[in-house]
Amino acid sequence: MKKTQIARLRTGAALSAFVLAGSLFAAPAFAQDTPAAATAPQTEAPASDGEIVVTGTIFRQSDTHTALPVTVITAENLERAGITNVTDAIRSASADGAGSIGNGFTSGFSAGGAAVSLRNLGVSSTLILVDGLRSTNFPLSDDGHNSYVDLNSIPMVNVQQVQVLKDGASSLYGADAIGGVVNIITRKTMTGLEAGIEGGATEKGDGAKYRAKLLFGYGDYDTQGFNIYVGGDYEYGGRISAASRGFPFDTLDLRGIGGNDNNRADDALNTATTDAIVTRTTQTDLNNPLAGSVANATTPALFTSLTPLANCTYGTYSENGTQRVGTACKHDNTREYAQIAPLQERYDAVARASFRLGDNVEGYIAGSFAHSRVDIISPPRAVRQNQAYGGSPSTSTTNPGIVLPVYICSSGVNCATAADRKLNPNNPYAAAYAADPANGAARLYYLFGDVRSGSTRINEVYRVTGGLHGTIADAWNWNVEAGYSRADLNLTQYGWANLNGLIKAINTGSYNFVNPSLNSAAVRNSVLPPITARSNSSELTVDASLSRSLFTLPGGDLQMAVGGQYRKEKLTNNSANPNLDIPGLSTAQAYGDRSVWAGYFEIQAPLLDSLSVNLSGRYDHYSTGIGRFSPKATAKFQPIKQLAIRGTYSEGFRAPTFAESDPRSSYSGFVGYTPVAPFTTVHAGNPSYIAPYSLGRGYVGNPAIKPETSRSFTLGTIFEPTPWLSFTADYFNVKKSNLIVTGPKTSDAIAAYYSVAGQSFASAAAAAAAGCAKVAAVGAGYSCDVVDGADPSALNALPRLLVVNAPYVNTAYSIIAGLEFTADARIKFSENFRWESRVDVQETLKYDLHPGGGDPVQRYAGTVGPEDLSSGGGTPRWRGNWQNTFTFDQFSLSTTTYFTGSMKAVAADQASSLKGDISCNSAIYKPTTGTASFCRINSFVYTDVNLTVKVNDQFSFFGLVGNVTNSHAPLFANTAYPSQVNTLTSWHAAGLIGRTFRAGANIKF
């Protein structure tokens, strides 16, 4: 056995022993309380038979543990943990893995959304249900093509429990349930009044958090036959800046700890900052600021700061080399603008009416509205941006940049000869070259710091559901439900320059680059107007089922259920940049409209008292031509009361998203890239040209793409030695085939382009042509979309590749395997003193992508890969949480500890990780100088503590300290996504925010 395998087993054994020891500590108490783990407590449904509804089966059950690996997080668990929204509730589950999206992520396609990724299979392979029915997807796709339900759009006020089915479930629920199902169960009835209010902030005084909730219900269902309740939530989360948290989370300069300096805003004159700087060059078309020459007017280039150096807020720096000479204002754009947490505001309303129409018919109507606003601040945008995808080559490159002409005039056309021409006050060379304007242009390096940069994303989700259920002849149970939901997203982005407005402002001189604070609102709006894109999605579901007991087997009644479902799915995700006139702004768009018809069945067969088998299957037919049958079998063998063995086998599928399959859909994604040594050598005179940068990949929807398919099995055990103590342990293995991937050979294509970097060429254009020929030879669909302008310091060298085209294809397969553990103990020391303990842990043993074609296996477990999934959140091997509650008289003290294991700062799918290499020697984050090693990202543990005092049955108050030990987030020298400064936001946000304090009160009448 390999050493790593031995170590893994040793770690798992130690963890199990730790849980066992902690639970058995109180064994002498001989408590008799029912355990809570993986068990759904009785719902508030009108049924009085005490049976349990569990996600993953149609049938009600009386077993405390099922054959399915279901983790139940109750409202009580959430209250003890201080969790106040559905996003945090679901993402706290240990099964949430690679690709998870948290609220702290403030860049990328899905900034403002939140999603869960069960068993590391991705957000588009995890199905979210509310009371068993689907909800519409967020109108924007994660990574440009992965669809998901925005957890921020689900109200919290009436959530009774969250059931997390960690198993494939396409046999009952259809597409997207490969990784598992999260079912948010809401309260069915409620009487009286419940209200709560709380507030708090971080230890540093920022990140204010406020919440208020109210729920009112009327009607005794048992005696009056009806119940109605209404309620709502309000939650506000304040902004937290990177600067407030200090080093190393406020800068890209890690020289202080032996790392690289990736902040070029304090040492390279051709790095754009909010204090404009210029150098002289020629202009071939005096009407066109894009027509500046690549070459500088002098060697070395002489740079001039438009801001008086005495006014530099952060001091100055100078260059005096062979390529650049000059002095400019120092900046660290990360420290000045980066955010750890955006401003977030949510409010929602819920209503439900439950009613009895007769002895055998019951029904309900429910509705909800959720408003989620995320307000993001970003570093200012540069005056010149490359077009994200599909732009004209003349407007897409960042070089040679924007130039300021010698003359300006009121019309902005032919100013050199206009009657009202005047020398450009923004161009310090204008007077000297008044007679020779073609040679007096000033190439401008500038960030638009005088306008807001960032976005406001408002997502409003409307949801209406209703249903009837009953019995026929005391034998047949029937159920009919329907639901409609719609999401309206209003995305407004700030700080992007409209190209036509910018050109006019430059040629007329209306924009003041010398002192931008003097620009009027009208001028700013003409150059950088707010850009609003409205998108929407909707989902209609009608579901009906019929079940009954057929005959009696030795272990009980054999039950059978059949059902059918109709769904209508629509998406309109409009591009924010449809006219391609805003360089740098995403052009992502997706459209689709399809219907789905499905039929399903389930058979529950208790063959013996000790053996129960469940069989289910479903056929789905899509109007787009997809047809899939998904079977599943589960079994539970319980030879003695204290021990049971369970297992499942299932097959499932993920239908292509509209972004992946509709030819009207397209997007480009950007991932950080560090240029290779031959390239950096020939461009050594231009540090900003060889610094890590964002390299784009462009994709168009492929109507020939086929569904992903899966094979999944689990095998586990339930050990319940006493009524107050239980353990579960499960092994899972999922093979996901026919993967829908974006450019599986993208890394090879990028490497192929840069393979010519050390060769000699007659010009930069010739070098680019040679590199692009290499890209095309990698495979069908690979080509160069945008290549940067030449480096002024190396005019004949290979220029940077900015966007590479890559295809959507079905290829390869992945295998994900792991272990899941839960443990629960409820110990009663006395009538007044109780201890409840709950553990939920997952270990990812394997996450291997087999790309095929002879390419090496890409291994992601325990690394920051897959880098292309959800912006490189990483795949920790270990995730877990442990909640302990001590109750004494009216006092209740809860501690909830969260654990994320260590990872390697490498990713097998990174462009710099050739042949899937994840050794530290090839790590793209390894310092080029110094002796520090950033290959290991340390494990992270933090604990929240909540003290509740129950004054009486109607009133209680609480105080919560989050991250009570002020555990710091581990360092991740992140160059792939500089917006997530030196950390993994998905898993370490609590360590960035630090210690927090909240206090509040709850009333109940």
N, C-alpha and C positions, 0 to 999 in steps of 0.2 A: 504494500500500500504506500502511496506517495506521502511525503511529509505533509503536504498541504491538506490531503484528505484526513490524515490522522489529526492534524491541528483542528480541522473543521469539526470532526467528531468530538474531540476533546472539548471544544467550545460549546457545542450543543449539549453535551452531557453536563458540563458545569452549569449552564443556564438552567437545565431541567432540575438539577440538584438544588440550585438556589431557590427556585420556585417551590419545590417540594418541601425544603427545609423551612422556608418562611411560612408555608401554609400549615405544616404539621406542628409548628411551634405552639399553637393554641389547642392542640388535640385534646388535652385533658378537660377542656370545657364541655365537650360532648354536646355541642349545639345541635339543634334539630331543624334549622332553617333550610329552605330550599335553595340550592345553588342558582346563580344567575347566568353563568357563562354560556354562550352559544345557545341560550334558551330564550324563547320569546315569551315574556310574561303575558298574562291574559289581556286581551284588548278590551276596549270599552264598547265593543260591538254589542248589540242587543242580545246576541246569543247567550244563553245561560247554562250551556253544557260544559263550560270550563275548558273547551278545546282551544288549540293554538293554531293561528294562521302563520305559516312559515313560507318565506320567499323560496321559490323553486319547486313548489308543488301546489296543485289545485286543492288537495284535500286538507281539511282540518285534522289535527293530530292531538293526541294527549300525551305523547312521549315528551320528556323533558329534553332529550337529545335526539336529533334526527340523523339519518344517513348522510345528510348534506352538511358540509362545513360552513355553518352559518354563524357569524358573530353578530350579536345583538348589542347595540349601544342604546341604553334607555335614556329617557329624559332625565332621570335621576343621575345617571352616570355623567351626563353632559353638564348638569347643574353643579355637580361636585367638582368637575374639572374647570368650571368657569367658562365654558364654551357657550357663546351667545349667537352663533350663526351656523347655518347648515354646512357652509364651506369647511370651517374648522372641525365640525363634528365628523364629517365623512373622511377628511384627510388625516384625522387622528388614527384611523385604523391602520394597523401594521401592514396590511396587505397592499396599501397604496405604495406604488413603486415608480419605476422609471417612466418619465413622461408626465408625471403629476404636475398640475399647474396651480400655483398658489397666488394669493392676492399681492404678494410682494414683488411679483414679476411685472416690471413696468415698461418693458420693451417688447418688440416682436408683434406678430399678427394678432395675438389674443390678449394683449395687455388689457387688463380690466376684467377678464373672465377668470373663472376658477373651475378646475375639473380634477377628477380622480382617475387613477390608472391602476386597476387591480392586477396583481401578480405581474407587474412590469409590462403588461401587454399593450399599453397605450390607452389614451382617453377615448379613441374611437372604437376600442374593443371592450369597453366597459359600459354596460347599460344602466341608465338611471331611470327609476320608476318612482312615481308618487302614488301611493295607495294602489300599486299594481299596474298603473297605466303610464304610458310614455308621456314625456313632455318634449316640447320643441327644442331644437338645438340652438346654441348661440349663433347669431348670424355670421360671425367671423370664425374662420377655421384655424385651429392650432397648426403652426408651421405651414400655413397656407392651404392645408388639405385635410386635416383630421377634424372631424365633426365631434361635438360633445355638448352636453347640457351644462349651462352655466349654473354652478351651485349657488351663486349669489342671487339667483332669481327664484329661489325656493324659500318661502316664509318659514320662520322658526317658531313662531308663537304657539302653534298648535301641533308641533311635532311630538309624537308620543314615544317613538323609538326609531332607530335606524338599523335595518337589517342588511348585513353585508354578506351576500352569498359568494364565497370564494371558490367558484366552480363554473365551468361552462354550462350555459343554460339556454342554448338556442332551441332545444327541443320543445320548450314551452313559450319562450319569448321572442324567438326569431333572431334576426341579425344583431350583431354588435355585442352579444353576450358571451364572447369568447373568454374574456378574462374573468367575468363574473357579473353580478347584478347588485346594485345598491337600491334598496326599496325604502323610501321614506314613508313611514306609517304615521298618519295624522290621527288625531283624536276623533272618535266617532260621535261621542256625546259629551256634553259638559254643562253643568248647572252652576249658577252662582257667578261670582266675580273673582277674577285673578288679575293681579297687576304687579308690576315691578319696575323699579327704576335704579340705575346705577351710574357711576361715573368714575373716572380715574385718569391717570397719565403715567408716563414712564418716570423712572428715577431722575432723569435729566430734565423733566418738565415739559417734554414735547409728546407727540403721539397721543393727544387727548382722546379718550374714548367715553362715549355716552350711549346709554341704551334705555329705552322705555318700552314696556309691553303691556297690553291690556287684552283680556279675553272675558267675554260675558256670555253666559248661556242660560236658556230658559226651557223648561219642559221636562217632566219626569217620563222618560221613555217607557218604563215598565208599567206605569199606571195610566198615563195619558196617551201613550202611543206616538209621541213626537218629541223632538228636541231640536232647538235652534241655538246656534252660537255665532257670534261675530267677534272679531278682534283684530289686532294689528301690532306691528313692531316698528320701532325706529332705532337705528344704530348709526353712530358717527365715529369715524376713526381719523385722527389727525395725521398730518404729514410729518415724516421724519427724514431729515437730510443726512447724507453721507458725512458731511463735514462735522456734524454733531457727534459722530461716533469715533472720529479720529483715526489715526493710523492703525492698521493698513487698509481700512475700508473707505478711505477718502482720497485715494490717489492711485495712479498707475505706476508710480515711481517706488520701486521696492529696493533701491540700492542700500537703504539703511539696514536691511536684513540680508544683504548679499544677493539680491535679485536684480532683475533688469529695470531699466528706466524706460518705460513706455509712454511717459509724458513728454511730448515733444514741444509743448507750449512754453517751455522755459529755457530752450537751448537751440532751437532750430528756427531761423528767421522765416522760413517758408511754411510754417505751421500757422494756421488761421486762429486768431483769438478775437476777443471783443474790442481790442485796440488795433485798428487797421494798420497794416504795414504794406509798403509798395516797393517794387523795383522796376527800373525802366526796361522797356522792350519795344519792339516795333509792332505796328498794327496795319495789316494788309487791307482792311476794309474799315474806313473811318466811321462808317455807320453801324458797325457791328462789334460790340464789346467782346464777342467770342472769337474775334479774328486776330487775337494777339499771337505773336510768334512764340514757338516753343522755346527758342533760344533767348537767353538774356542779352541785354545790350552790351554788357561788359563782362569780362572774366577777371577776377571774381565779380559776381553780381553785387551791386551796391544797394542796400536796403535802407529805406527811410520810414520812420514811424510817423503816422499822421497825428497820433496823440503826442502832445508835448511830453518829453520824458520826465519832466518834473511832476506830471500828473499821473504817473503810473501807480496804481493802487498797491501793487504787490512788489514794487521795485523793478529793476531792469536787468537784462543780461546782454552780452555782446558775443558776436562771432567775428573772428578775424582769420578766416581760412582761405584756402585756394578757390573755394566755390562761392562763399558768401561773406560779406563784410557789412557790419551794421550793429545797431543797438535797438532793442525793442522792449516792450513791457512784458514782465513775467506773468505767467498764468498757470493755474492747474484747474482745467475745466471740470474735472471730476469733483474736486473739493468745492468748487464754486457752485455746481449745479446738480450733481447726482443726488438721487433720492433712494432711501432704503425702503420707505413705505409711502405710497401716494395717499392723498386725501380720498377717503371713501365715505359714502353716505348711502344708506339703504332705508327704505320704508316700504311697508307692505300692508295689505289688508286681507283677511280671510273671512269666509262665512260658510256655514254648512247647516242644512236642514235634514234631519233623519226622521223617517215616518213609517208607521205601520198601516198598510192598506187593508189588512185582514189578518186572520190567524196564520195564513201561510205566505203572505207577501209583505216584504219590507223594501224600503227604498231610501234614496238620499239624493240631494242636489248640493253641490259644493262649488265654490268659486274662490279665486284668489287673484290679487294684483300685486306685483312686485316691481319696485323702482330701484335700480342700482346705478349709482353715479361714481365713477372713478376719475379723479382729476390728477393728471400726471404732469410733472415738470421734467423737461429734458434739457440737456446742454444745448446751447444755441446752434443753429444750422449755419453751415458755411455758405458764403456768397456763391460758390460754385459747387454743384453736386453732380454726381453721375446719375443718369436716369436708371431707375431700378430695372426696368425690363421693357424691351421693345422700342426704345427711343431711337431717334436718328443718331447716327455716329457723330454728326457735327455738334450735337447738343448733349451727348451722353458722357463724354469723358471729363475728368476733373482737371486735366492739363490741356492747353496751357492756361486755363483759368479765365477769369474776367479781367478785362483791362479798362482803365479809365482814359478817355480821350483827352487831347489837348484842349479842344474847344467844346463848348456846350451852347445850346440855343433853345428857344421856346418850343420849336417843333420837334427837336431831337433828330432831325434829318438834315444831312449835308451841312452840318454846323460849321465845318472849316471854311465855308464860303457864304454862310447865311448873313443877312444884313444885321441881325441882332446877336451875332456871335460874341462870346466873351470867353476869356481863359477860364479853364475849369479850376475852381478853388479846391477841389479834392485831389488834383494832380500837382504834386510839388515840382514836376519837371515842365509844366505848361509854359511858363514864361521863357525858359531857356530854349524851348523848341517851338516857339510861336510861328517861326517861318518854316519849320520842318515837322509838322504834326505827326507824320507817319512814324517818325523815330522818337517821339516823345511820349508814347503811351505808358501808363503806369499799371503794371500787373498787380492786382489787389488780392491780399490775403486778409480775410475778415470773417468773423462770426456775427450774426445779427443779434447783438446783445441788448438792444434797446426795445425789443418786442418779446412778448411771452413766447416760449417754445415748449411744446408738449401737446397734450390732448385732453379732451373731456369726452368720456364715453358714458352715455346714458342708455341703459338697456331696460326696457319696460316689457314685462311678461304678463299676459292675461291668460287665465286658465279656468275653464269651466268643465266640470265632470258631473255625471249623474248615473244612477243605476237602479235596477230592481233585482231582487233575488227572493227565492221562495222554494216551496216544495209542492210536488204534485203527488197526491195519493200516498203521502207519507213515505214515498220511495224515491222519487226523482228530485234531486236538488238542481235548480237552475239559476243562472246568473246572467244578466245583461248589463253592460256598462258602456258608456261612451264618454269621450273626452276631447276637448279642443283646446289647443294652446297656440299662442302667437307671441313672438318676440319682435319688438320694434327697437332697433338700435340706431341711435343718433351719434355719430362719431364726428367730432369737430377737432381739427388739428391746426396747430398754430406754429408760426415761425418758419414756414416754407415759402421761398421766394417764387412768385410767378415769373417765368422767364420773360414774357413780353413786358410785364410791369417793371421788372428790374432793368431791362435794356432801356426802356423809356426814361426811367428815373436817372440812370447813369448819363444818358445822352443829353438830358435836359438839366442835369445837375440838381434835381429837386431833392435827392437824398443826400444828407450831410454825413459823409464818412469820417470827417475830421472830428466832429463833435456830435455823435448820433443822438445825444440827449435833446438836441434842438429840433429834431424832426417832429413835424406835426403828426397828429393821428391820421389825417387824410393821406399824407405821404406814406406813412407806414402801411396803411390799409391798401394803398395802390400797389405796393411792392410785395407785401406779405399778408394778404387778406386771410382771415380764418377760412378754412376749407372744410365744408360739411358734406359728409356722405351718409345717406340713409339706407339702411338695409333691413330686411325682415325675413323671418322664417315662420313656418306654421306646421302644425301636425294635427290631424284628425284621426282618432282611433275609435272603432266600434268593435266590441269584443263580447262574445256570448259563449257560455259553456253549459253543459248538462252532465250530471253525475249521479251515480247510484251504486248501492251494494248489490252484487249479483248473486253470490252464494257464499256459504261459510266454508272456510278452510280451517285446518287445525289451529292456526294462530289467530283467526278472526275472520271478518268479512272481507272478501275480495271486492274491491271497489274499482269502478271504471268511470272515466270522464272523457268527454269529447267536446271540442269547441272550434270556433272559427273567429277570424279577425279580419278587419279591413282597415287599412291605413292610407292616408293621403299626406304626402310630405312635399313641402315647397321651400325653396330658398331663392332669395334675391339679395345677393351680396354685391353691391355696386362698388366699382372702383372709385377711390378718392382722387384718382388722377386720370380720368378717361380721355382727356385731350393730350396727354403726355407733355403738358406745358409747365409742369412743376418738377424739374429735375430733382432726383433723390427721393421723392415721395412714392410710396408703394403703388403699384398698379394692380394689386391682387383683386380678383373678382371671381365670383362663382354663381352659377345659376342652375336651377333644376326643378323638376316637377315630376313626381312619379306616384303610382298607386301600388299597393301591396295587398294581395289576398293570401290568406293562410288558413290552414286547418291543422288541428293538433289533437292528440289523445294522451291519456295517462292511465296506467293500470297499477294499482297498489295491491300486492299479493302477500299477505302474511302467511307464508307457507307453513311455518311452525311457530310455536310460542317464542322460539329463540332466533328465528330467521324470517326476515321480511325482505321482499324484492319489489322494486318499482321500475316500471318500463314506461317510457314516454317518447313521443316523436312528433315532428311538425314539418309540414311542407309549406314553403313560401314561394309565391310567384310574383315577380315584379313586372310592371308594365314595360320596363326597359328590356325585358327578355331574360332576366335571371330567374332560375328555378332551382331550389335547393331543398333536400330532405335532411333533417337533423335528428338523429336518434340519441337516446340516453338510457342508461341502465344504472340503477343504484341498488345496493344491498347492505343490510345491517344484520350482523350475527351477534347475539348476546347470550353466550353460554351460561353466564351467571349474572346476577343482578348488578354486581359491581364492575363488570367489564363488558365492553362491546367492541366489535371490529366493524368498520364501515368502509365502503368503497364505492366509487362511481366511475363510469366510463361514458364519455359523450363525444359527439361530433358537432361542429358548429361552423358558422361562417360570418364574415363581415362583408356586407355589400359595399361596393365602391361609393365613396362620397360624391356629391355633385362636383366638388372641386377636382376630383380625380377622373371623372367619367364624362362630364359634359364638355364638348369642344369649345363652348363659349367661356369656359373657366380657364384662368391662368394666374400664375403668380411667380415671384422670384423670392427665394430665401437667401439670407446672408449669414455666413459663418466666418468667424475670425480665422485668418490665415497668416502664418509667419513665413515670409519669403525664404527660399532655400539659399545655401551658401554661395553657389555660383552667381546667383542673381544679386545678392547683397555685395559681392565682391566688385562687380562692375558698376554698381550704383553707390559705392561707398561714400562718394562725395555728397550724397543727398539723404541724410538720416530719415527724413519724413517719408521718403519714397520707399524705403526698405523696412519701415516699422510695420508691426502687425496691422492688418487692415481687414475690412469686411469684403469678402469675395462672394459674389452672388451666383445663384443657380436658378435658371429659368425653366418653367414647366408649363405645358398646356394640357388640358383635360383630354383623356384618351377614351373614346367611346367603346373601344374594343377591350378595355381592361376588364378582367374577370374578378369575381369575389375571392377574398382570402378564405381559406378553409382551416379547420383546426381539428386536432384529436387531443383529447384531454382525459387523464385519469387521476384519481386520488385514491389513496389507501391510508386509513388512519384507525385510531383507537380512542375509545372513551373510557376513562378509568374514574369510577366514582366510589371510593372506598367507604365513605360515610355520606349521609344525606347532606352534610354541610361542606363537603369538599369534592371537587371534580377537576379532572384534567382531560384535555384532548390533545392529540398530536396527529398531524396529517402530513403525508408526503404528496406533492402534486407534480405532475409532469405534463406540459403542454407543448405540442408540436403545431406550429402555425405555418401553413404551407401556402404556396402560390402568392407570396407576399406582394403587396402593392408597394413598390419602392420608387423613390425618386432618384434616378441615376445611380444605380449600384456601382458604376465605375467612375463616378465623379472624381474621386480621389486620384484614380489613374489618369483621368483626363487632365486634371490640373497639373499633376506631376509631368505628364507628357508635354504640356505647354512649356513648363519651366525647364524641361530637359535641354532646351537649346540656349539657355541663358549664357553659357560660357563660350558660345561660338561668335565669330565675327560676321558682321553684316554691313551692307552699304548704307542702311538707314533703319530707323526704328520700325517703319512700315514693313520692310523686308523681314525683319526679325519677327514681328508679330505674325506675318503670313506663314513663316516657317513653324512657329509655335502652334498656330491654329490648324495647320495641316496635320500636325502630330495629334491634336485633339480629335479631329475627324477620323483618324485612323483607329481610335480606341473602340468605336462601335457606332452603329446606327443611332442617330438622334443626338449625338454629341457634336457640338460646334461652339465657336466663340460667338457670343452675342455682343459684348462690349469690351473693347480693349482701351486702356487708358492712353492719354497722350504721352509723347516721349518725355523722358526725364531731361530737363534743361541741362543737367550736369553730365549727361551721357546720351547724346543725341542719336547715336547709332546702336544703342543697346536695346535689348528686349524690354518693351514697356510692360506694365502690370496688366494682368488679366482681371477684369472687373466683374464680368458676368459670363458664365458658361451655360450653354443650353444643354439640358439633359432630359431624357425621356421618362415617362411613367411606364413601368413594366411590371408584369407578374413574373417573379423569379424567386428562386431560392426558398429557404425555410429557416425558421428559428426554433430553437428548443429552449424552453424556460422551465426550470425545475426548482423546487424548494421545499422547505419544511415550515409548518405552521403549528404554533403551540398556544394553548390557552389554559389558564388555571383560575379557579374561583374558590374562595372560601368565605363562609359567613359564620363567624364565631360569636357565640353569646356567652360572655363571661358571667353576666348576671342580668337581671331584668332591666338594669339601667346602663349597662356597659356592653357594647358590641364592637366587633371589628369585622369589616368586610374588605376583602382583597381580591383584585381582579388583574390578571396578566394577559397580554395579547402580544405575541411575538412572531415575526416571520424571518426566516433565513432564505435568501436566494442562493441556491447552490450553483445554478447555471443559467446564463443568458447568452446563448451562442447563436450567432447569425451565420448560416452557411450560404454564402453568396453564389456558389456553383461556378461552373466554368473553369474549374481548377484553381480558383482564388482561395486563399487561406481563410479559415474560420475566424470570424470577428468575435472576440470574447469580451462581454461587457460587465459581467457581474463583478462588483467591487471596484468599478472605475467610473469616470465621469461620462462614459459613453452610455447609450448612443448619443453622440454630440448633435446629430441632426434631429433628434426627437425632443420637442418641447424645450428647445434652447439649452440643451446640455445640462439637465438637472441631475443626471447621474443615476447609477444603479447601486445603492448601498446593499451590501450583503445582509446586514442586520438592521431591522427596524422593530421597535417595540414600545409598549407603554405599560406602566404598572400603577394602578390606582389603589390606594388604601384609605379607608374611612373609619375613623374611631368616633363612636357616638356615646356620650355620657350625659344622661339626663337631657337637658335642653341644648347641650353643646355638641356640635359635630365638626370634626377636623378631618379634612380630606387632603391627601397629597397625590398628585399625578405626575409621574416621572416619565419622560420621553427619552428614547435612546435611538441614535442613528450611528451605525458602525462606520469605521474608517474606510476610506477609498483611496485608490491611486489616481493621481491627477493626469491620467492618460485616457485616450479614447481611440478604439480600433478603427472607427469610421472617420477620424480626422484626416484631413488632406496630408498632414505631415507625418501621419502614422502609416508608413509604407508597409504593405503586405500584412496589415493587421497587427503590427508590432505594438505591444503594450508594455514593453520593458521601459524602465526608467531612463535608459540610455537614449531612447528616441522621443522622450516626452517633449511635447512642444512647449511646455512651461518651464523647462530646465533653463536656468540662467546661462546666458552666453559668457558672462564674466562672473567672477566670484566663486565661492565654494559652497554656497547654500544649495540645499536640495529641496525642491517643492513637489517631489513625486508623491508624497504621502499626505493625504488630508485626514487629520485626526478625527477620531470618533467624537460625538457630541452628546452630552447628557444634560438635561435641565429638569427642574421640578417646579411645579406650581402648587401653592398651598392655599387652601380655602377654609376659613373658619366661619361657621354659621351658628347663630344663636336664635333658637326658637323661643320667642317670648310667650306665645300661646298658639292655639290652633289657627289663628287668623293672621298673625304677624311674625315675621322673622327678618333678621338683617344679617349681612355677611360682609366680610372683608377678604380680599384675595391678593396675594402677592405672586405675581408671575415671575418665573425664573428667579426663584428666591435666592439662589447662590450667585446670581449675576454671572452665570457661565458665559464665556465668550465664544463666538462662532470660530471654528477653525479656519485657518488661512487656506485659500485656494487661489493661487496666482493665475487668475483667469484672463486669458487673452482671446478666447473665442467669443465671449460676450462681455465686453468692457462695461456695459451698462450694469452688470451684476458685479459690483466691484469686489474682487478678491474673495468671493464667497459663493456658496451654493444656496441661492435664495429658497429653493424648494424645501430644503431640510434644515437650514441653519438660521432662519429669520429671527427666531427667538433670541439667539445669541448676538445678533446685530442690534436688536432693539434694547436688550438688557432687562434689568429688573423693572417691573411695572407694579402699580398699585391700583386697586379698584375697591369700591365699597358701594353697597346698595341695600335695598330693602324689598321684601315681597309681602303682599297682603293677599288674603283669600277669605271670601265670604260665601 
